[in-house]
């Protein structure tokens, strides 16, 4: 595949904020890809744009001529792009450019994008669905401090998992109407229910959905939380707003430990600040059968993951390709995680686009979980792409 021209424009994400769309004109047609935006971001993430979105757009348009003599035939050929644009564009722009390039290569070779990564891939990830939201992703005045309250169906069928989570979200809505007087069936940035309840009350709702509804149908659901705790951590203190209180590091550890036991939580993401490898390790040692997941801690960065491995901090890692931009770095992170038996969770961002390549990347890299909402808006299209892959593999 040969690139003849590179174009870039700004588009709006699901929150109505600007992000980048990159298009390449090749010998087999025109191919486009876009990058999402994150609101809750770790401080160790790569910069979305080198200086600004507009300057990245100009830079991308200026590099097109450098690719005209190159042949792109395999995933590893993305190194040509990275060597050319290094120091000129940010992570969002690089991710969109490389994604468009993969689409073009796949088209020329009459393959699916995931086949460029691993043509022998067979394992489908379990879905992780954000049912009820809080934190930075919700706009209500009173809301949970934790960012996401998650449901994980115990099935390897993507379609069954998708249907189960949609049913569970409807069941949760019925319960919320009865216990949250301010509940108006509104949805937040990630299309999760927006509520005024505190964290414990929300977990009681999910427990009710799990134990009293789905257990009766012989459908098993695991419960999870994404605390995004760096967002409310200042000066060695976790500052909770609902209700208002402060928790020191040791108090946070005790609180999370009690929630895990009392609510039978399976999935716990970013329970401590992005610097606190030690508390992560302590929690994993105490609950080795639970999934202790790093996101802000590791930011899809192999060096951060190596530090987490050295400290035995996590057994699960969030992979958000635009956190680093480089799909070669994504490959390195996934390989390192697999070697060290760390579960891989490919994840959307809060400001999404209609781009579906995340599903191909998750399947190609052999992700264990796929965290991409439950239903509605552009998130659902990514899940449907994974279902499409599943159907084609049968």
HELIX and SHEET records of a PDB file:
HELIX    1   1 UNK A   53  UNK A   63  1                                  11    
HELIX    2   2 UNK A   64  UNK A   67  5                                   4    
HELIX    3   3 UNK A   75  UNK A   77  5                                   3    
HELIX    4   4 UNK A   78  UNK A   85  1                                   8    
HELIX    5   5 UNK A   91  UNK A  108  1                                  18    
HELIX    6   6 UNK A  113  UNK A  117  1                                   5    
HELIX    7   7 UNK A  135  UNK A  137  5                                   3    
HELIX    8   8 UNK A  158  UNK A  179  1                                  22    
HELIX    9   9 UNK A  199  UNK A  208  1                                  10    
HELIX   10  10 UNK A  209  UNK A  214  3                                   6    
HELIX   11  11 UNK A  215  UNK A  217  5                                   3    
HELIX   12  12 UNK A  229  UNK A  232  5                                   4    
HELIX   13  13 UNK A  249  UNK A  262  1                                  14    
HELIX   14  14 UNK A  277  UNK A  286  1                                  10    
HELIX   15  15 UNK A  302  UNK A  310  1                                   9    
HELIX   16  16 UNK A  321  UNK A  324  1                                   4    
HELIX   17  17 UNK A  327  UNK A  339  1                                  13    
HELIX   18  18 UNK A  357  UNK A  364  1                                   8    
HELIX   19  19 UNK A  379  UNK A  393  1                                  15    
SHEET    1   A 3 UNK A   3  UNK A  12  0                                        
SHEET    2   A 3 UNK A  18  UNK A  26 -1                                        
SHEET    3   A 3 UNK A  29  UNK A  34 -1                                        
SHEET    1   B 9 UNK A 193  UNK A 194  0                                        
SHEET    2   B 9 UNK A 126  UNK A 133  1                                        
SHEET    3   B 9 UNK A 148  UNK A 153 -1                                        
SHEET    4   B 9 UNK A 221  UNK A 226 -1                                        
SHEET    5   B 9 UNK A 267  UNK A 269  1                                        
SHEET    6   B 9 UNK A 291  UNK A 294  1                                        
SHEET    7   B 9 UNK A 316  UNK A 319  1                                        
SHEET    8   B 9 UNK A 343  UNK A 347  1                                        
SHEET    9   B 9 UNK A 369  UNK A 371  1                                        
SHEET    1   C 3 UNK A 233  UNK A 234  0                                        
SHEET    2   C 3 UNK A 237  UNK A 241 -1                                        
SHEET    3   C 3 UNK A 244  UNK A 248 -1                                        
END                                                                             
